[in-house]
Structures are given as structure tokens and as C-alpha cells.
Amino acid sequence: MSDRAPQPVERRLPTEESRQLVALVRDIVSKEIAPRAAEEEEAGVFPREVFTLLSESGLLGLPYGSAHGGGDQPYEVYLQVLEELAAARLTVGLGVSVHSLACHALAGYGTDAQQAAHLPAMLSGGLLGAYCLSEPASGSDAASLRTKAVRDGDDWVITGTKAWITHGGVADFCTVLARTGVEGARGITAFLVPGDAEGLNAALPEKKMGMKGSPTAQLHFDGVRVGDDRRIGEEGQGFAIALSALDSGRLGIAACAVGVAQAALDEAVRYATDRRQFGRPIADFQGLRFMLADMATQIEAGRALYLEAARLRDAGEPFSRQAAMAKLFCTDAAMRVTTDAVQVLGGYGYTLDFPVERLMREAKVLQIVEGTNQIQRMVIARHLAGPETR
């Protein structure tokens, strides 16, 4: 395996502070994440100490306000940080994205008192979050969720099961969507639940084809009691809060997908320029050169798409359609690019000695999480042609 290092992605960052920030991320990646990524993923090791380091370095709250411990960074910068982390290890990049998603409800809809009480620890105090929307019987149809929260004096009692929860069993806090009223979207409310709440238990982690270092598990809420001061937003506002979070979360997934694809391209280029057949590097053959060119073009297009959506978000403009497009295009591109990278390496690409087989397995989940790519197409079509007729 060649030790030739690929050239780092050229970043167009708005400030000197953001340039220094990305330089810090690359230093952490090279020293603390990349060297152990393959071994720890294969062994299913969750890198909690990496998340602690990221928190201490101010990298777990980048898109949130500094008044509560955030980094005051625009989404344009935050997403490029995610891309760098995901290129080294998707467990880390996706984990940061999920943590940011878990903070979104409180940061955007919490009262001043709630934010002062909880956000500092969530953004820069070493805590790690989980986002609890999906259930065993309600994935894409999230508005049909069955987990209930029943009022009991000044408390709420939460009962039900959440599924496919990233950081399930290791999270310090959970943003939970539960039914408090009528059926459908209007009867859902958001809550902030401590990870060690009595009655909250995690099932055994799912056995997955990729991202083995990131625990994904069902969470069982068996009469979990939280005070009304942990209700986020108004009763019945939870689904709207969830949708606003998912728009931003889809951009995080898009950035992670571009990172995974970039890592696969870097490895493919490195191998193709080193591997010799018929007396010359295989990168000299037109079939491979065209394949590499197509891979690079898909990555650049995906990066441009997620950054444009981020700039709309930063400007306070609507970005839901562009977020769905970015998530759709970038994750489909990551699947194609990683598959092609395995092909470039031939038999070696199918072995654990090279990272591309792991990247291909990891890319698949990105087409599923934060709304499947079929859902993204529905979202985009609604923006173009209006809601479906019944």
C-alpha cells in the first residue's frame, strides 16, 4: 500500500478564523482519527475519547451561538468540517452531524431559561446527543409515531420505543419526539430527556454492514418521567421542529457523503498511479482515467450543491428543496464513487488491506438515514409540482 499522501481538498473559507479551524480539524484527523480508523471500525470500537477531544476543541457546537458555548460558525464552514471528519472516519463525521441535530430543537425553540440551563454542556461540555424520531413501525412516515407522553401534574411520562438511534446506549441526552395529542403531525411534542433517565434502556446495538464503531440501537422508554421544563416548544409543535431539524441534518449527511467519496477517490488515484501493469501505471489507461475523472466530477458537483444550500441557510433563505437535492445527489454519488474505487483496485479493493471496501459499505447507509433518497425525491417533487393529489 502506497504511503503517498493525497493533496488536501482546497477549501474556500470566508475568514481567517475558519481557515484556522479547518487546519485544526485536519491536525486532529491526522493524529487522532485516521491512524486508528480501520482497526477500530473492524473491531466495532466506539471512539468516545475522540468526541471528548472534539468537544474540548470547540468542534461539537460549531453552527450554534457562542453565548451558550457554540462556535458561531456559518453552516458553510461547519459542513466542510464534517466533510473532513467523515473522510477520515464516518463514525465520527456522522456522529458530529447527529449530535448537532440533537441540539437543534433546544437551540432553535427552547426558552432562554432552557438554553441557559442545558446548551453549554451540550455544545461544549463533553456531552453527546441522540435524536429520537424513528420507530420500529414509523420510519419514513414519521408523523405516525406511537411513543406517547402523558401529562402527570408538572411532569410528562414517556412510554414507547425508538429505533435506529445513532449513539443509542451511549448518548448523554436525547431529543425525543412523542405523541401528546391527536393522531398525525399536529399531536407531536419535543422533549429533552437525560440519557440516564430512570426507565430509559437501550437494546443491543444493531449488527450492521458498515459503521460498526457507531452504536445504533433501539431505545425503550418505560414510563420515563421528565418535568415540563424539558418540553421544547409548544405542545403539538414537535413535528414542525423535527422537520426544521431534518432540513439542516440532510446537509450534514450530504457533507459526510462527499467526505467518504473524496476518501475513496484519493485512494483510487493513489493506487492507480502506483500500480503498474503492461509496463506502465494503470492510471495511463484511458478506461481508468475516464473513471477517475467521472468520480472527481461527481464529488465536485456534490460539494458545490451542499455548499450552495448552506449559503442559502446562512442567509436566512428557504433551503429545504436544495437540502433534499444535496442529500439525494451527494449520497447517490458516494455510492457510485466508492463502488468505482473498489473496481479501480480490483481484487485488492475487495480486501480489508485497503479502505475502499469499508468506504463502499459505509456509503450505503447514507442513502437511507435522515430520510431515504426516495423520500428526498418526494420532497423535491412537492416543491416543483405541489402536494400529491389524493
VENCOR-V778394 format. One line per field, one symbol per residue. phi: phi as a letter, one per 20 degrees, with the letter a starting at -180 (. if undefined). A space follows every 50 residues. Layout:
BEGIN
phi->???
END
This chain:
BEGIN
phi->.fdfefffffdddfcfgfffffffffffgfeddggdgfffffemeeegff ffffffemdecgedfffcnedleffgegfffggffffeafgeffffffgf ffeffffecffgfffffcfgffebdnecdcdddfcgdbefeffegdgdcd fcmedcddcqcdclefmgncfebceddcedbffnffddcdcddffdffne cdffgfedfblfedfcbfddddmfdcfffdfdmefnefffffffffgfff fffffffffffffffgfffgffeefdblnbffffeggfffffffffffff ffffffffffffffemegbgfffffffffffffffffffffgffemgffe dffcfffffffffgfffdflngfffffffffffecnffed
END
